[in-house]
Amino acid sequence: MTHFLIDAHQDMAYNMLEFGRDYRRSVAETRKLENSSKTVDRNGETLLGWEEYQRGQVGIIVGTLFISPHTSAHGWEKQAYADTATARKLHLAQFEAYERLCEDNPEQFKLIRTATDLQEVLEDWQTPAEFPNTTHPVGIVISMEGAEGLPHIEDLAEWCERGMHMLGPVWGGGRYCGAAWGKNLRIGFEKEGYDLLNLMADLGIGLDVSHMNHKSMRQAIDHYPGDTIYASHITCEKFFDDTYERLINDECIQALIEREGVIGIVPANAFIKQGWKSNMSRDLVSLEDVADHLDHICQLAGNTHHAAIGTDFDGGFGLSRVPGELNSIADLQALSGVLHNRGYNEDDVQNIFNGNWQRVLKKIFSDA
């Protein structure tokens, strides 16, 4: 049995504008076009394509507005900023890229800006896709990953009017709070950051605590006065011997559970299994290891209402850095069998694959 899947984190627009990736194509088509290219050197072989969205029942994606500080060591070029004005320009270009993708290809993609849009996509996917005979438009919800493109935090209202209702304040910058890496590693929230959280709550914008260091994450969970708080793409620090600020510790997991939050697990080998390096075989990590992280959250909660999936696929890594069973996002369907074998029932699996993110999205759009 296949399961409708909501993926809470994909850097689609960044890939479209940085590398020219076309997500209307299949994974096989993109890999053939990019074979031996600099794109693969920098970002890996793609895991995403429209055919794979259909085969994998990926009905809703949270598409990010992701840009990098110019000081980042990752080597991004076109989508890097040195100042707020450039960051805003890049964010606008990415938003417009999503708009064009959906407007020009309504049979393939639909931009979700309102509660009505969300409901239409959910109703459409009540019938599973059976590619190529039966297909459905993939819904895209916009989230800003790193709020560096706001000349003034009050400009956030403009983005709400455009239909952006999800926000992670930090990626690699340190304007609002401490990031998970870099010079601001041990710094918590600054005044402007708390002001941003307050404004987000006033506007009904959901708060993503991914990429915050542990101190900032706990401050955000404790302070944010809004109703919807979550971690879109992260894994559990419990499975690593040392403190790993990019991951979520048990204290913050418990705090998110208490606030009815949801935690999306990233199937990226370096985040899943301690000691795995990019020069190692990807077969050393499996979907069983991914399930360990999902199960840890469920055990802490005592239920399956807080664990979900946020792949971050094509977000700086590709095929060579994901578990061996995965050739594309379509293969995440195999995770359901892993969970069933551990005693998870059908309702539990549905919660993890889509139900928990449905709850988050319905709340966000009801407040919009």
N, C-alpha and C positions, 0 to 999 in steps of 0.2 A: 504493500500500500504506500502510495506517495502522500506527502504532506505539504500543504500550502506553507511556504516559507517567507518570512519577513526578515530581511537582512538590514540591520540597523546602521551599517557603515560601509559605504563605497565611495572612493574618490573619483567618480566618473568624470566630472568636468575637468579636473586637474589632468587626467589622462588624455582627454580629448584635446585640450589646448596645449599641453606640454609635448605630447608625443604624436598627436594626430590619430589616436585610436578611435575607431568607429564601432560603437557597441551595437549597431544594427547587424554587424557581421557575426558569424559564428567564431568560436574560439579557434577552430582549425584554420579558418580564412585569415584571421589576424596573425596567428603564429607563422603561417606561410609567408605573409607579407613582411613580417618583422624578422624573419630568420637571419641570424648573424648581424643584426643591426645594433646601433648604440642604444636604442630603446630597451632591448633585452638586456644589454650590459647594465643599464641603469635601473631598470624596473622589473626585470624578469619576464618570463613568458606569461602572457595573459591567462587568467582563470575565468574571464567573463565574456559573454557574448549572448545575443538575443536568443539564439537557438537553445543555448544552455539554460537561460532563464526559463524558457518554456519547458524543457525536459526536466528541469529541477524544481518546477512549480514555484519559482521565485517571483511572487506576485507583487511585492512591494519592496522597494529599496530606499533607504535613507541616503540620498546623494549629497555629498558635502561640498561646501565652498572651502577648499583647502589651498592655502598658499604657505610659502616657507619664508622665514626671515633670511635675508641675504647672507647672514653669518652662518647659516646651516652648512654642515660639512657634507651633506648628501649630494650636492652637485646639481640641484635643480636650477634651471636657467630662466625660462620664460615666466614661471609662476613663483618668482621670488621678489620680495619687496625690501626696500631700505627705509621707507618712511610710510606714514599713515596714508598719505594721498595715493601713493602707488598701491598700497594694500587695498584701498577702497576701489580703485580702478580694476584691479585684478578680480576682486570679489564680484563686481558688477558684470565683468566679462564672463565669469563662470556661471552666474545666474542666467545670463542671456543665452549661454550655450545650452543649458537645460531647457529653457523656453523654446529655442529653435528645434532642438531634438524632438520635443513633444509636439510642437505645432506642425512640423513638417512630416512627422511620422505617427499620426494619431492611432494607427492600427498597431503600433509597437510600444509606444510609451505615452503615459498620461501624467501630467504634472498635478500633484495633489496640493491644493492651496486651501481648501475648505473642508468642512465636515461632510458636505455633500459629495465632493470629489472622492474622499476617502471611502464613503459608503458605496459609491458606484463601483470602485475598483474591487472592494471586498465582495460585493454581490456578483460581479463578473467572474471572479475566481472561485465561486461556489462550485462551478463545474471545472474539474481539473483540465489543464491543457493536455492535448495529445498531439504533439508536434509530429508531422506538419499539418495534420488534418484539422485540428482545433487549437487555436491560439488565443491569447488574451493580451491586451496592453499591460505593460508593467508599470505600476504606479511609482512615481518618484516623489519623495518628500524631501524638502531642502533643509539642510542643517549647516550652520556656520561653524567651522572648526578653527577656532582661534579668532577672537574678535578684535584683531589689530586694525581692521579697515574701518573703524568708527572714528572719524575726526572728533566727535563728541558722543558720549554714550547715548544722548537723547536721539541720535540718528537711528537708533535701533527701531524706533517707531516706523520709520520709512521701510525698513526691511519687513516688518510685520505686514504692512500694507501690500507689499509685493507677494506675500504668502509664505514667508520664512518664519517658522514658529519653533525651531529647535536651535540650541546654541551650546557649544563648548567654549568657554572663555579663553582657553589656552591651548596652544600646540607647542611651539618652541619659543615663543616670546614670553616676556615677563611683565607685561604692562599691568595686569590685573592681579596676578597671583603667581605662586611658584610652579614652574613646569617640572616635568619628571626628569629632565636632564638639563645640563647647561649651568651657567653661572648663577642662576636663581634657584638652584636645587633646594636649598633649605629655607627659602623665603615663603611666607604665607600670603594671605590676602592683604592688599593695600586698600586705602579708603576708596579709590575709584573702583576697585573690584567689588567691594561691598555695595557701592552705589549701583553698579551694573546688575548685581544679583537682585537688588530691590526693584529696579526698573523691569528686569525680566519677569519678575513675579507680577508686577502691575500690568504688564502686557500679555500675560498668559503664555510666556515662552518657556518651554521645557528646558531644564538644565542638565547638560551632559558633563560629568565630572572626569571623563577620560583625559589623560595627559596631565592631570594635576599631580603634584607630589603628594605624599601621604598627609602632610600637615595641611596643605591647601584643600585637599579633598575633604578632610574631616571638618575644616572650617566651613566649606561650602555646604556640606550636608547639614551641619548644625544651624547655619545662618539663613539659608535660602528660604524665603517666606512663601514661595509658590507651592503648588500641589504636585508638580511632576518633576521628579529627579531620577536620574539613571546614569549608568556608564555604558556607552554604546559599544565599545570595543576594547576589551581588556581581558586579563586572565588572573588567576589567583596566585598571590605571592607564596602561599603555603607550600607550593611544590618546589620552591627554591630555598636553598640553605641560607642565602644572604638577603639582606634588604634590597629590594628591586623596586625603585620608586615608580616605574612605569606600570607596575601591576597593582592589584588591590589587595590590601591586607584584611585579615579577618575582622578587625575592629571596624573598618569602613564597610565591609560587607554587611555586618550586623546592623550598622547605622542605616544603611540603605534599605535593608529589609524592614526595619522599624518605620521607615518613611514610605513603605509600599513601592520601593524602587525596583528596577530591573537591571540586570547585569548581562551584557552581551559578550560571549566568549569568542576570542579570535583564534581561528585554526592556523596559527603561524608557529612553526616548529620552535623557534627560539623563545617564544613566549609560553609554549606549552611544556617543554621538557628541559630541565636543567642540563647544561653542558652541551646542548646541541649547537653546532656551529655550521655556518653556511657551506663549508667545504666537506661536510659529512653527508652521507646518504639520507635522503628524505624518508626512506623506509624505516629508519630508526625511530620514527614517531608515527603513531597510529591514531585512528579515531577513538580507540580505547583511552588514549591519553587525553584527548579532547573531552571525552565523557567524564574523566576524573574531575576536571575543573567544573563542569556542569553539576556533577553529583555533589561536589563539595559545597556549592552554594545551596543546593536543595537540602542537604543534610543540616546545614546551619539554620536554614529557614524552617525545616520540618515539613516542607511542601515544595511544589514545583512552580510556584507563582512568581519567582524572581530570577530565574535563569533563562537565558535566551542566546541568540547568535548575532554577532556583529563581525562579519568576516574581515573587513579592511582589505579585501582582495584587490590586487593591483595597486595597493597603497605603499609602494616601495619594495615589494617582494612579489615573486611569481611562483610558477610551478615547482621549481627546485627547492622551495622553502616551506612547503605544506606537507601534511601527512601523506604517506605513500598511497593510500587508497583514493586520493583525490587527483583527478585529471582536470577537473573544472568545478565550478560551483554546483553543477548538476549532481555531482557525486555526493554532496552533503546528505542526500536522501538516505545513504547507507548508515548515517548516524542514528536513524530511528531504530534500526535493527540492533545496534549496539546498546541503545537505551532499553529496548524491550528485553534483551537478554539479561539486563541487570535488574529486571523486575518492574520497570516503569510501564504503566498501563497506557492505553491509547490517549486518554485525556492528558496524562502527564506529558507525553510526547508532543501533543498538539499545543500545550502551554509553551513548551520550549521552542517549538518551531514557529509559532505565530501568535498564540493567544496572549502571551504576556506583552508583546509589542503592540498587539491590537489594543489592549487596555491602555497603554501609554499614549498611543496615537489618538484614540478616541477622546481621552481626557484633554490632550493638548488642543485638539481642534474644537472641542466643545467650549474651551476657554478663549479661543481666538476671536 
